[in-house]
Amino acid sequence: MRPFNAGDSEYTRSIAIDASTIDGITVTTAILSERDDELSVLDSIYEAAEGHEFRPFQDKSHRLDYEDSIGFFETVTNQNKDRVIATSHLGQDGSNPERVEAVQSAVLVNELAVDDTLVILDGAADKADRFGRAYYGISEDVPPVVTCIQSEYYYPASLLADVSANHLARQIDHPRHCSAVEPEAPQTKEDFNDRWGSAYNSLFSNSNPVEVEPIKQRRAESVASRVNCWYRGWMGGGEPDEFNRSLRPVAEYARRQGYDELASRLLEI
């Protein structure tokens, strides 16, 4: 897997973040992974998708009816539970879900406390702006951040964040469920109270600019193009990716890493 190239900096590790709001309950999840770990994540999602109308790089979690596909959601989340860190907000206080997601994202990244790690946010520049303003309420050192429009279509770790957030948000409808689900999704306002208030207030009071890492963006409109963007460490957005590159290098890399079945799946795209 190519590192994320940001000009003067390169990153071989990332934190992919996504959130889901179901019936007023917002769950945000963060997935810390090395670039090579993403093969394992992708392989687990392909295996869980057997028997479901769901394909990585083509679908996201809302493509499936949850009740009909709960086995898929459970399998993906459980198989990757050691990768998933989550937090929940039970609503009922009038908080805007976008602001809740920004604060939760900042709290989770701060909780992971890793250096030289690229934070991948699902969305456009406004997502990075909210994340940065929230993070400034916790620390003066905002980590390197990039945005990826519809990141679930480009990065297996982002798809895992999407699936697990959706699953956990549907499993929680009472405070006691936050610790009963697996992985746990502690309430941000309760378990991270010291950071919730300062981060939320900072959304309104802080105007420091947030610098987004200058990583190449391409709007990939085919599954094969998205696979190539993932392999090369490019983000979704910007100009269309008009080149038809072979997936053979990606498949051969997966095979060298011991993922023979995954390599075969990639060659079938």
LUMKEDREN-162277 format. One record per residue (C-alpha): residue number from 1; residue in three letters; chain; x, y, z. Coordinates in nm, 2 decimals. Each point is the difference from the previous one (the first is absolute). Layout:
+-----+--------+--------+--------+--------+--------+
! num ! residu ! chaine !      x !      y !      z !
+-----+--------+--------+--------+--------+--------+
! NUM !    ALA !      A !      X !      Y !      Z !
...
+-----+--------+--------+--------+--------+--------+
***
This chain:
+-----+--------+--------+--------+--------+--------+
! num ! residu ! chaine !      x !      y !      z !
+-----+--------+--------+--------+--------+--------+
!   1 !    MET !      A !   0.00 !   0.00 !   0.00 !
!   2 !    ARG !      A !   0.13 !   0.34 !  -0.09 !
!   3 !    PRO !      A !   0.04 !   0.25 !   0.29 !
!   4 !    PHE !      A !  -0.21 !   0.31 !   0.02 !
!   5 !    ASN !      A !   0.21 !   0.26 !  -0.18 !
!   6 !    ALA !      A !  -0.05 !   0.35 !   0.12 !
!   7 !    GLY !      A !   0.29 !   0.16 !  -0.17 !
!   8 !    ASP !      A !   0.26 !   0.06 !   0.28 !
!   9 !    SER !      A !  -0.16 !  -0.27 !   0.22 !
!  10 !    GLU !      A !  -0.10 !  -0.36 !  -0.05 !
!  11 !    TYR !      A !  -0.23 !  -0.20 !   0.23 !
!  12 !    THR !      A !  -0.02 !  -0.38 !   0.02 !
!  13 !    ARG !      A !  -0.27 !   0.00 !   0.27 !
!  14 !    SER !      A !  -0.35 !   0.15 !   0.01 !
!  15 !    ILE !      A !  -0.30 !   0.05 !   0.22 !
!  16 !    ALA !      A !  -0.32 !  -0.03 !  -0.21 !
!  17 !    ILE !      A !  -0.31 !   0.16 !   0.16 !
!  18 !    ASP !      A !  -0.37 !  -0.03 !  -0.08 !
!  19 !    ALA !      A !  -0.32 !   0.06 !   0.19 !
!  20 !    SER !      A !  -0.36 !  -0.11 !  -0.01 !
!  21 !    THR !      A !  -0.31 !   0.16 !   0.16 !
!  22 !    ILE !      A !  -0.30 !  -0.23 !   0.05 !
!  23 !    ASP !      A !  -0.31 !   0.13 !   0.18 !
!  24 !    GLY !      A !   0.20 !   0.29 !   0.15 !
!  25 !    ILE !      A !   0.28 !  -0.23 !   0.12 !
!  26 !    THR !      A !   0.34 !   0.09 !  -0.15 !
!  27 !    VAL !      A !   0.29 !  -0.25 !   0.01 !
!  28 !    THR !      A !   0.34 !   0.09 !  -0.14 !
!  29 !    THR !      A !   0.26 !  -0.26 !  -0.06 !
!  30 !    ALA !      A !   0.37 !   0.02 !  -0.07 !
!  31 !    ILE !      A !   0.22 !  -0.26 !  -0.16 !
!  32 !    LEU !      A !   0.38 !   0.01 !   0.06 !
!  33 !    SER !      A !   0.19 !  -0.20 !  -0.27 !
!  34 !    GLU !      A !   0.33 !  -0.03 !  -0.17 !
!  35 !    ARG !      A !  -0.03 !   0.00 !  -0.38 !
!  36 !    ASP !      A !   0.07 !  -0.37 !  -0.02 !
!  37 !    ASP !      A !  -0.27 !  -0.08 !   0.26 !
!  38 !    GLU !      A !  -0.26 !   0.13 !  -0.24 !
!  39 !    LEU !      A !   0.03 !  -0.33 !  -0.20 !
!  40 !    SER !      A !  -0.12 !  -0.19 !   0.31 !
!  41 !    VAL !      A !  -0.29 !   0.24 !   0.05 !
!  42 !    LEU !      A !  -0.10 !  -0.03 !  -0.37 !
!  43 !    ASP !      A !   0.02 !  -0.38 !   0.01 !
!  44 !    SER !      A !  -0.22 !  -0.02 !   0.31 !
!  45 !    ILE !      A !  -0.27 !   0.22 !  -0.17 !
!  46 !    TYR !      A !   0.00 !  -0.21 !  -0.32 !
!  47 !    GLU !      A !  -0.04 !  -0.31 !   0.21 !
!  48 !    ALA !      A !  -0.29 !   0.14 !   0.20 !
!  49 !    ALA !      A !  -0.17 !   0.13 !  -0.32 !
!  50 !    GLU !      A !  -0.04 !  -0.36 !  -0.13 !
!  51 !    GLY !      A !  -0.37 !  -0.05 !  -0.06 !
!  52 !    HIS !      A !  -0.08 !   0.37 !   0.02 !
!  53 !    GLU !      A !  -0.05 !   0.26 !  -0.28 !
!  54 !    PHE !      A !   0.31 !   0.19 !   0.12 !
!  55 !    ARG !      A !   0.34 !   0.07 !  -0.16 !
!  56 !    PRO !      A !   0.29 !   0.21 !   0.14 !
!  57 !    PHE !      A !   0.09 !   0.30 !  -0.22 !
!  58 !    GLN !      A !  -0.36 !   0.00 !  -0.13 !
!  59 !    ASP !      A !  -0.23 !   0.01 !   0.30 !
!  60 !    LYS !      A !  -0.02 !   0.15 !   0.35 !
!  61 !    SER !      A !  -0.20 !  -0.12 !   0.30 !
!  62 !    HIS !      A !  -0.32 !   0.18 !  -0.08 !
!  63 !    ARG !      A !  -0.02 !  -0.21 !  -0.32 !
!  64 !    LEU !      A !  -0.12 !  -0.29 !   0.22 !
!  65 !    ASP !      A !  -0.33 !  -0.04 !   0.19 !
!  66 !    TYR !      A !   0.14 !  -0.03 !   0.36 !
!  67 !    GLU !      A !  -0.25 !  -0.26 !   0.13 !
!  68 !    ASP !      A !   0.04 !  -0.22 !  -0.31 !
!  69 !    SER !      A !   0.38 !   0.03 !   0.02 !
!  70 !    ILE !      A !   0.08 !   0.02 !   0.37 !
!  71 !    GLY !      A !   0.23 !  -0.31 !  -0.03 !
!  72 !    PHE !      A !   0.22 !   0.20 !  -0.24 !
!  73 !    PHE !      A !   0.02 !   0.30 !   0.24 !
!  74 !    GLU !      A !   0.07 !  -0.22 !   0.30 !
!  75 !    THR !      A !   0.27 !  -0.21 !  -0.18 !
!  76 !    VAL !      A !   0.19 !   0.30 !  -0.14 !
!  77 !    THR !      A !  -0.01 !   0.18 !   0.34 !
!  78 !    ASN !      A !   0.09 !  -0.30 !   0.21 !
!  79 !    GLN !      A !   0.28 !  -0.12 !  -0.23 !
!  80 !    ASN !      A !   0.16 !   0.35 !   0.03 !
!  81 !    LYS !      A !  -0.10 !   0.09 !   0.35 !
!  82 !    ASP !      A !   0.36 !   0.04 !   0.11 !
!  83 !    ARG !      A !   0.04 !   0.27 !  -0.27 !
!  84 !    VAL !      A !  -0.31 !   0.19 !   0.08 !
!  85 !    ILE !      A !  -0.02 !   0.28 !   0.26 !
!  86 !    ALA !      A !  -0.34 !   0.16 !   0.04 !
!  87 !    THR !      A !  -0.19 !   0.26 !   0.20 !
!  88 !    SER !      A !  -0.37 !   0.08 !   0.01 !
!  89 !    HIS !      A !  -0.23 !   0.30 !   0.06 !
!  90 !    LEU !      A !  -0.36 !  -0.08 !   0.10 !
!  91 !    GLY !      A !  -0.14 !   0.33 !  -0.12 !
!  92 !    GLN !      A !  -0.28 !   0.17 !   0.20 !
!  93 !    ASP !      A !   0.20 !   0.32 !   0.05 !
!  94 !    GLY !      A !  -0.06 !   0.17 !  -0.33 !
!  95 !    SER !      A !   0.36 !  -0.05 !  -0.12 !
!  96 !    ASN !      A !   0.05 !   0.02 !  -0.38 !
!  97 !    PRO !      A !   0.11 !  -0.35 !  -0.13 !
!  98 !    GLU !      A !   0.28 !   0.16 !  -0.22 !
!  99 !    ARG !      A !   0.15 !   0.17 !   0.31 !
! 100 !    VAL !      A !  -0.04 !  -0.31 !   0.21 !
! 101 !    GLU !      A !   0.19 !  -0.20 !  -0.27 !
! 102 !    ALA !      A !   0.28 !   0.27 !  -0.01 !
! 103 !    VAL !      A !   0.04 !  -0.01 !   0.38 !
! 104 !    GLN !      A !  -0.02 !  -0.38 !   0.02 !
! 105 !    SER !      A !   0.26 !  -0.03 !  -0.28 !
! 106 !    ALA !      A !   0.23 !   0.24 !   0.18 !
! 107 !    VAL !      A !  -0.04 !  -0.19 !   0.33 !
! 108 !    LEU !      A !   0.07 !  -0.34 !  -0.16 !
! 109 !    VAL !      A !   0.31 !   0.12 !  -0.19 !
! 110 !    ASN !      A !   0.13 !   0.16 !   0.32 !
! 111 !    GLU !      A !  -0.08 !  -0.32 !   0.19 !
! 112 !    LEU !      A !   0.20 !  -0.21 !  -0.24 !
! 113 !    ALA !      A !   0.30 !   0.23 !   0.05 !
! 114 !    VAL !      A !   0.22 !  -0.11 !  -0.29 !
! 115 !    ASP !      A !   0.25 !   0.21 !  -0.18 !
! 116 !    ASP !      A !   0.07 !   0.02 !  -0.38 !
! 117 !    THR !      A !  -0.34 !  -0.13 !  -0.08 !
! 118 !    LEU !      A !  -0.23 !   0.14 !  -0.27 !
! 119 !    VAL !      A !  -0.36 !   0.06 !   0.11 !
! 120 !    ILE !      A !  -0.24 !  -0.08 !  -0.29 !
! 121 !    LEU !      A !  -0.33 !   0.18 !   0.03 !
! 122 !    ASP !      A !  -0.30 !  -0.10 !  -0.21 !
! 123 !    GLY !      A !  -0.12 !   0.32 !  -0.18 !
! 124 !    ALA !      A !   0.13 !   0.33 !  -0.14 !
! 125 !    ALA !      A !   0.20 !   0.29 !   0.14 !
! 126 !    ASP !      A !  -0.28 !   0.11 !   0.25 !
! 127 !    LYS !      A !   0.05 !  -0.34 !   0.18 !
! 128 !    ALA !      A !   0.36 !   0.08 !   0.05 !
! 129 !    ASP !      A !  -0.08 !   0.35 !   0.12 !
! 130 !    ARG !      A !  -0.24 !  -0.13 !   0.27 !
! 131 !    PHE !      A !   0.23 !  -0.27 !   0.11 !
! 132 !    GLY !      A !   0.29 !   0.24 !   0.03 !
! 133 !    ARG !      A !  -0.20 !   0.26 !   0.20 !
! 134 !    ALA !      A !  -0.12 !  -0.28 !   0.23 !
! 135 !    TYR !      A !   0.35 !  -0.14 !   0.04 !
! 136 !    TYR !      A !   0.14 !   0.34 !   0.09 !
! 137 !    GLY !      A !  -0.22 !  -0.01 !   0.31 !
! 138 !    ILE !      A !   0.20 !  -0.31 !   0.11 !
! 139 !    SER !      A !   0.35 !   0.07 !  -0.12 !
! 140 !    GLU !      A !   0.19 !   0.26 !  -0.19 !
! 141 !    ASP !      A !   0.16 !  -0.27 !  -0.22 !
! 142 !    VAL !      A !  -0.25 !  -0.10 !  -0.26 !
! 143 !    PRO !      A !   0.11 !  -0.33 !  -0.17 !
! 144 !    PRO !      A !   0.04 !  -0.02 !  -0.38 !
! 145 !    VAL !      A !  -0.34 !  -0.02 !  -0.16 !
! 146 !    VAL !      A !  -0.14 !  -0.06 !  -0.34 !
! 147 !    THR !      A !  -0.35 !  -0.03 !  -0.14 !
! 148 !    CYS !      A !  -0.13 !  -0.26 !  -0.24 !
! 149 !    ILE !      A !  -0.34 !   0.04 !  -0.15 !
! 150 !    GLN !      A !  -0.20 !  -0.33 !   0.04 !
! 151 !    SER !      A !   0.31 !  -0.16 !   0.16 !
! 152 !    GLU !      A !  -0.20 !  -0.33 !   0.06 !
! 153 !    TYR !      A !   0.04 !  -0.05 !  -0.38 !
! 154 !    TYR !      A !   0.37 !   0.04 !   0.01 !
! 155 !    TYR !      A !   0.14 !  -0.14 !   0.32 !
! 156 !    PRO !      A !  -0.08 !  -0.33 !   0.17 !
! 157 !    ALA !      A !   0.07 !   0.16 !   0.34 !
! 158 !    SER !      A !  -0.25 !   0.28 !  -0.07 !
! 159 !    LEU !      A !  -0.25 !  -0.27 !  -0.11 !
! 160 !    LEU !      A !   0.06 !  -0.18 !   0.33 !
! 161 !    ALA !      A !  -0.06 !   0.33 !   0.19 !
! 162 !    ASP !      A !  -0.32 !   0.05 !  -0.20 !
! 163 !    VAL !      A !  -0.13 !  -0.36 !   0.06 !
! 164 !    SER !      A !   0.09 !  -0.01 !   0.37 !
! 165 !    ALA !      A !  -0.14 !   0.35 !   0.08 !
! 166 !    ASN !      A !  -0.33 !  -0.09 !  -0.17 !
! 167 !    HIS !      A !  -0.01 !  -0.33 !   0.19 !
! 168 !    LEU !      A !   0.07 !   0.14 !   0.34 !
! 169 !    ALA !      A !  -0.24 !   0.29 !  -0.04 !
! 170 !    ARG !      A !  -0.28 !  -0.25 !  -0.07 !
! 171 !    GLN !      A !   0.09 !  -0.21 !   0.30 !
! 172 !    ILE !      A !  -0.01 !   0.29 !   0.25 !
! 173 !    ASP !      A !  -0.32 !   0.15 !   0.13 !
! 174 !    HIS !      A !   0.08 !   0.03 !   0.37 !
! 175 !    PRO !      A !   0.30 !   0.12 !   0.20 !
! 176 !    ARG !      A !   0.07 !  -0.35 !   0.13 !
! 177 !    HIS !      A !   0.04 !  -0.13 !  -0.36 !
! 178 !    CYS !      A !   0.31 !   0.22 !  -0.05 !
! 179 !    SER !      A !   0.21 !  -0.24 !   0.20 !
! 180 !    ALA !      A !  -0.20 !  -0.32 !  -0.09 !
! 181 !    VAL !      A !   0.08 !   0.03 !  -0.38 !
! 182 !    GLU !      A !   0.32 !  -0.14 !  -0.14 !
! 183 !    PRO !      A !   0.22 !   0.19 !  -0.05 !
! 184 !    GLU !      A !  -0.12 !   0.24 !   0.27 !
! 185 !    ALA !      A !  -0.12 !   0.34 !  -0.10 !
! 186 !    PRO !      A !   0.03 !   0.22 !   0.32 !
! 187 !    GLN !      A !  -0.20 !   0.32 !   0.01 !
! 188 !    THR !      A !   0.21 !   0.29 !  -0.11 !
! 189 !    LYS !      A !  -0.17 !   0.24 !   0.25 !
! 190 !    GLU !      A !   0.05 !  -0.23 !   0.29 !
! 191 !    ASP !      A !   0.32 !  -0.20 !  -0.05 !
! 192 !    PHE !      A !   0.19 !   0.27 !  -0.18 !
! 193 !    ASN !      A !  -0.17 !   0.29 !   0.18 !
! 194 !    ASP !      A !   0.33 !   0.19 !   0.05 !
! 195 !    ARG !      A !   0.05 !   0.02 !  -0.38 !
! 196 !    TRP !      A !  -0.36 !   0.01 !  -0.11 !
! 197 !    GLY !      A !  -0.07 !   0.35 !   0.14 !
! 198 !    SER !      A !   0.32 !   0.16 !  -0.11 !
! 199 !    ALA !      A !  -0.01 !  -0.14 !  -0.35 !
! 200 !    TYR !      A !  -0.37 !   0.09 !  -0.05 !
! 201 !    ASN !      A !   0.06 !   0.35 !   0.12 !
! 202 !    SER !      A !   0.30 !   0.03 !  -0.22 !
! 203 !    LEU !      A !  -0.22 !  -0.06 !  -0.30 !
! 204 !    PHE !      A !  -0.15 !   0.35 !   0.06 !
! 205 !    SER !      A !   0.29 !   0.19 !   0.15 !
! 206 !    ASN !      A !   0.30 !  -0.12 !  -0.21 !
! 207 !    SER !      A !   0.08 !   0.15 !  -0.34 !
! 208 !    ASN !      A !   0.35 !  -0.15 !  -0.05 !
! 209 !    PRO !      A !   0.04 !  -0.13 !  -0.36 !
! 210 !    VAL !      A !   0.03 !  -0.38 !  -0.05 !
! 211 !    GLU !      A !   0.26 !  -0.10 !  -0.26 !
! 212 !    VAL !      A !  -0.11 !  -0.30 !  -0.20 !
! 213 !    GLU !      A !   0.28 !  -0.22 !  -0.13 !
! 214 !    PRO !      A !   0.07 !   0.04 !  -0.37 !
! 215 !    ILE !      A !  -0.07 !  -0.36 !  -0.10 !
! 216 !    LYS !      A !  -0.10 !  -0.06 !  -0.36 !
! 217 !    GLN !      A !  -0.38 !  -0.03 !  -0.06 !
! 218 !    ARG !      A !  -0.18 !  -0.18 !  -0.28 !
! 219 !    ARG !      A !  -0.37 !  -0.05 !  -0.05 !
! 220 !    ALA !      A !  -0.02 !  -0.36 !  -0.09 !
! 221 !    GLU !      A !  -0.32 !  -0.11 !  -0.16 !
! 222 !    SER !      A !   0.08 !  -0.37 !  -0.05 !
! 223 !    VAL !      A !   0.08 !  -0.27 !   0.25 !
! 224 !    ALA !      A !   0.33 !  -0.07 !  -0.16 !
! 225 !    SER !      A !   0.10 !   0.37 !   0.02 !
! 226 !    ARG !      A !  -0.09 !   0.01 !   0.37 !
! 227 !    VAL !      A !   0.22 !  -0.31 !   0.07 !
! 228 !    ASN !      A !   0.29 !   0.17 !  -0.18 !
! 229 !    CYS !      A !  -0.06 !   0.32 !   0.20 !
! 230 !    TRP !      A !   0.01 !  -0.20 !   0.32 !
! 231 !    TYR !      A !   0.32 !  -0.18 !  -0.10 !
! 232 !    ARG !      A !   0.17 !   0.33 !  -0.09 !
! 233 !    GLY !      A !  -0.12 !   0.18 !   0.31 !
! 234 !    TRP !      A !  -0.21 !   0.26 !  -0.19 !
! 235 !    MET !      A !  -0.31 !   0.16 !   0.14 !
! 236 !    GLY !      A !  -0.35 !   0.02 !  -0.16 !
! 237 !    GLY !      A !  -0.09 !   0.34 !  -0.15 !
! 238 !    GLY !      A !   0.15 !   0.24 !  -0.25 !
! 239 !    GLU !      A !   0.04 !  -0.08 !  -0.36 !
! 240 !    PRO !      A !  -0.13 !  -0.32 !  -0.16 !
! 241 !    ASP !      A !   0.24 !  -0.29 !  -0.01 !
! 242 !    GLU !      A !  -0.01 !  -0.07 !  -0.37 !
! 243 !    PHE !      A !   0.27 !  -0.27 !  -0.02 !
! 244 !    ASN !      A !  -0.08 !  -0.37 !  -0.03 !
! 245 !    ARG !      A !   0.28 !  -0.16 !   0.20 !
! 246 !    SER !      A !   0.03 !  -0.37 !   0.04 !
! 247 !    LEU !      A !  -0.08 !  -0.14 !   0.34 !
! 248 !    ARG !      A !   0.27 !  -0.27 !  -0.04 !
! 249 !    PRO !      A !   0.26 !   0.18 !   0.21 !
! 250 !    VAL !      A !  -0.25 !   0.04 !   0.28 !
! 251 !    ALA !      A !  -0.09 !  -0.37 !  -0.02 !
! 252 !    GLU !      A !   0.36 !  -0.11 !  -0.02 !
! 253 !    TYR !      A !   0.08 !   0.20 !   0.31 !
! 254 !    ALA !      A !  -0.29 !  -0.16 !   0.19 !
! 255 !    ARG !      A !   0.12 !  -0.34 !  -0.11 !
! 256 !    ARG !      A !   0.35 !   0.07 !   0.12 !
! 257 !    GLN !      A !  -0.14 !   0.09 !   0.34 !
! 258 !    GLY !      A !  -0.18 !  -0.33 !   0.02 !
! 259 !    TYR !      A !  -0.35 !   0.10 !  -0.11 !
! 260 !    ASP !      A !  -0.05 !  -0.23 !  -0.30 !
! 261 !    GLU !      A !  -0.38 !   0.00 !   0.01 !
! 262 !    LEU !      A !  -0.01 !   0.38 !   0.03 !
! 263 !    ALA !      A !   0.24 !   0.03 !  -0.30 !
! 264 !    SER !      A !  -0.23 !  -0.22 !  -0.20 !
! 265 !    ARG !      A !  -0.30 !   0.22 !   0.09 !
! 266 !    LEU !      A !   0.19 !   0.31 !  -0.10 !
! 267 !    LEU !      A !   0.08 !  -0.15 !  -0.34 !
! 268 !    GLU !      A !  -0.37 !  -0.07 !  -0.06 !
! 269 !    ILE !      A !  -0.09 !   0.37 !   0.02 !
+-----+--------+--------+--------+--------+--------+
***
